[in-house]
Amino acid sequence: MPGRFDLGLEDLSGILGDEPPYRTRQVWRSLHLGREPSEMTDLPQRLRSRLSEALVAGLRPVTTSVNADGDTTKWLWALHDGARVETVLMAYPSGRVTVCVSTQAGCAMACSFCATGQAGFERQLTPGEIVEQVIRAGRSSVTGRVSNVVFMGMGEPLANYGATWAAIERLHGDVGISARHLTVSTVGIVPGILRLAEERLPVNLAVSLHAANDALRDSMVPVNRRYPLAALIGACQAWVASRNRRLSFEWALIDGVNDRPTDATQLAALARPLAAHVNLIPLNPTPGYLTRGTPPLGVRNFRDRLVAAGVNATVRRNRGTDIGAACGQLAAVDLLVGPGDQAGQPPPAGAALTE
């Protein structure tokens, strides 16, 4: 049965029956503000009761996990057909609240170091299932409303382009999040990047690069065999020219794999002409990839080489590693594996709350 956010205005009008036409837009607005039907006190009680029965949730919470610092929350959701996805909310001292959403159950990109890619692909998410992640996560925030959404959870957003873009339009138009606070991440789906360059909303683009030569990237990010670096960089150039926005490159630093001086030199040669910002992320541990992330000194040295080469580079702080919520760790399983753990053992910190 479709969840409430997979219904359109016509569907909602049909549920409301002979109610005045303005009720449809009223209920639609309330849903996108995160209100449950029972909380819509501007509606008659009889109507609230009817809507509570008709407007079912598309996501059922299985597990909610909070990290040791209390600033990162991860939800494991069950969908109507039993598929599972995860969503992460991150709160910052500045008051910014960011939700990281999934666009697919699983992922077909098969990146070797990513837990989602290790699990394989199950199915595409619908626009409503993507939007509902933001709404449900936002209801839990005690520090403020959701200000930013990053399409960096499970799945490749540009491999589910139609649903991803429909969700973006809903988040912008109905939830009220600025397009400049919406970021789409991709491993390098060239046709999707070119389509994104022509869209009306100026969303941000982050490319998960991880290697700056084809031989290494072929082994780390298999889609590179279909869209090699020359094609990917060409699409990035088109996006920058069309959007006049700063492009980001994501780079998971892996000890002895892509953190060498030659890697920094090759990355700088790609990033500098595009004026791209490089986000360096020490690799987070996953059960299916045993190589460790670059140690702190190596991370600093890599960043310094990029900066010396004229590249704007920052090191992203790992958040939620202890609950399996950090970049590359989302696997949609009940058991969480943290740093130093072995599969089958509980995480070392954080609270996992089964609902």
N, C-alpha and C positions, 0 to 999 in steps of 0.2 A: 504494500500500500504506500503511495507517495507520501513523503513527509510534508509538513505544512509549508516549507519553503520551496517545495517543488510545485506548488500550486501557483497559477497565474491569477491575474485580476478577474478573468472570466470564470475560472474555477471557483474563486472565492465568492463571486457574485451568485453563482449557482447554489453554493452552500447557504448563503444568507437568504435565498428565496425571495419572499415578497418584502423584505426590508427596504427602506428608502435607499436610493442609489448611493448617497453619500456614505452609507455605512461601509461599503466595500473599501473605499479609500481610507476610511477611519481605521478599520481593522488592519488593513495592509500596513499602514504607518505604525500602528501599535506593535505589530509583530516584528517589524524591523527595528523598533526601539528596544526589543528584547522582552516585551511583556508577554506573560502567559495569558491565555483567554480569561482565566479567573481573576487576573489583575486589571482587566480593562474595565475599570469602575465607571467609565463614561458610557458603558453599555447597560441595557436592562439585564437583570439577573437571569431571566429566562434565555436570553441570547448568549450570555456568557456560558451557561450550562451547555447549550447546544454546540457552541464553538469548542468547548473543552472536549467533547466527544468526537467532533469532526476533524479538528486540526491536530493530528497526531504528530509527535516528534519524529524526525527522521533518524536521529542519533540516540542510541541508548548507552548511557555511561556504564562501562564495565569496571574500570579502575581509574582513580584519580591519584596522582603522585605529586608530592610537593618536595622540592629540594631542601637541603639542610639550611640554606640561607633564607628560605621562605620567599624568594623573589621569582621563582620559576615553577610553573604548574604544568603537568602533562596529563591529558585525558586519553584513555583508550576507549574508543566508541565501537559499538556493534551496530551495523546497518541493518536494514529490514531483511536482507537476504543472508545475513550471517557474516558478511565481509566485515573486516575490522580496519580502522584507521586511527591515527593519533594526531593530536593537536597540542601545541605548546603556547602558553602565555608567559611573557616576560615583562616584569614591572621594573622600572628604572627610577633612581632617586629623583630625577628631573620631573617625574610625573608621567613620562611617556609610557604607554602600555602597548606592547607589540604582540600580535597573535601570528603564529606560524601555522599555516594551514596545509593540509594534504589535498591533492587534486586527483590522486588515483589510489586504489587499494593495491599496495605493492608497487613495483616499478619494473619496466622491461629494459631499462638502460644498462643493467648489469655492471655498474661500476664496482670494481673489486673490493674497494675499501668501505663501501656503504652498506649498512645493515638492510636497508630497504631493497637495494639492488640484489643483495645476496638471497633475499626471500623470493624474488620473482614477481611477476605481474598477475593480478587477479581480475580487476575490472576498473573501468573509468568511474569517477564520481560524477554526480549530476550537479548542475549549478546550485540547486537547493542544498545539497549535502555540503558543498563548499561554504556557502553563505552561513548555514546553520552553525558551522564550527566557530565562526567569528561571533555570532550572536550568543551562543551558549558559553563560550569562554568569557565574553564581555560581561555576562551576568555575574560571574564570580569575582570580578576585579573589585578590590576594595580601595585601590589607589586612584581610580579614575576611569573614564570611558576609553575604549580602544581608540588609539590614535594612529596606529600603523598596522598594516597587514603585509606579511611577506609570504609569497607562494614558494616556500622552501621546505615544506614537510614531505610526506611520502608522495612519490610519483614525480613525473616530468610534466610540468604545467603545459608546455607547448606541444606535448603529445596528446593532450586533451584540450585542444585550443578552444573549441566552441564553448565548452562548459566553463573553462577558465575565464574567457572573456565575458561571458554572460554573468558570471559571479562578480567580476570586476565592475561591470556596469551597475549591478544591484548594490554593491558595497559603496560605490560612489554616489549613485542617484538616490537610493532609498535609505541606506544606513548613514550616509553623509560623511564618508571618509574621503579626504582630498586625494585626487589621483597621484599627487606628488608624494603621498604617504603609502602608496601601494607599490610593491616591488615584486616583479616576476623573475624567478630564477630558472635558468636552463643549463643543461650540459652542452648545448650547442646545436639545437634543432634549427638549421639555417632557414628553411621556409617559414617557420614560426617567428623568427626574429624579424624577417622581412615583412611579414604581415603586421607584427607589432609596431613596426616603424610607420605604418600607414593608418593606424587607429586614431580616433579622435581624442582619446584621453592620454595625457602625457605621463604614463606610469613609468616607473624606474625599471631598469634591466640589470640583472646580475648574471654573469656567465661563470659557471663552475669550470674553470680552466684546468688547473692542477698540473698541467704539463705544457711546455712551450715548444716541443718538437713532436712531430707526428709519430715517431717510433715509440716514444715513451707514452704518449697520450693514447695511442692505439691499445696499449696493454692495460691502461688505467681506466679509460673511458671508451668503451668499444664503439660508441656511435661515431667516434672520430674517423673510423674507417669509411663511414658513409659521407660524413661532412668534415673533411680534413681541415687543418688550421687555415690554409689559404682561403677556403670558402667561408669558414667561420669568421675570420677577421674581416673579410669583405662585407659580410652581413652586418658586423658590428660597425663598420665604417658607415654603412647606409643608415643604420639606426641613429648613430650620433649626428649625422648630417641632417636627418629628418627631424629629430626630436630636440636637438640642441641641449641635451641633458648629459650629465656625467654618467659614464658607463662604469660598472664595477666588475672586476675579476675576482672570483673566489679561488683561494689556493690553500688546500689542505696540506700542511707540511708533514712529510713522511720521512722518518729518519733514514738517510742514506739513499733515498729514492728520488726525491725532487727538491732537496734542500741544499744542493751543492752550489758552489760559485757559478758554474756554467749554467745551472738552471736559473739563477738570478739574472745572469746576463741575457739569456734568451727571453725570459719574461719581460725584462725591461725593454727589449727591442720591440716587443709586441704592444706593451702598455703605453709607452711614451708617446708614440705618434697619435694615439687615440685619446691622450690625456685621461686615461682610465685610472680609477682608484683601485688599488689592490688590497683586498681583505685577506690577511694571513690567518689561518686557523690551524693550530696544532692538531694533528689527527686525533679524533676521539676513538677510543677502543670499541671494537665490535667483535663478537665471537668468531666470525668467519674470516677475519683478516688479522694475522698475528703480528705484523710489523708495527712497531711503535711509532708514535708521533715524535717529531723533532723535539729534543729537550730545550728548555728555556734559552740557554746561551745560543744554541744554533738558530732559534727563532729570531732572536735579537740581531744576530749577525746577518741573517738573510734579509731582514727588514732594512738594516743599515746599508747593505749593498744596493738595494733597490732605491733607497733615498739618495744615495751618492750618485746613482745613475739618472737622477731626475724624475723618479717615479713617486707619486703620492701613495704611501703604503702605511697601513696600520695593522696592529695585531688585535684580533677579536678575542675578547675574554670568553673562555669556555663557561657556559652556564648550563646547569642541569645534567652534567655528566653523571652525577651520582644516582640519577633516576632514569638514565637512558634517554634523556630529552635533548641532548646536544646534537650539533650538526652531524648527520650521517648515522645516528644511532636509532632512528625510529624504525621499529620492526613489528609493531602491532601484536605484541605478545604480552601475556600477563607477567611473565618472569622478567625482571629487569636485571641487566648485568652491568656493573659499574667497574671502575678502574681496579685492576688487580684481582678481580673476581674470575671464577671459572663458571662456565655455563652450568646451571643447575644449583647455584648457590645464590643466596639473597644479596641485594646491594649493600654496601657498607654504610650508607647514610641516606637521609631523606625518609619521608613517610609515604608508604604506599597504602592507600585507603580504598578498599573494595566497596563499591556502592551496590 
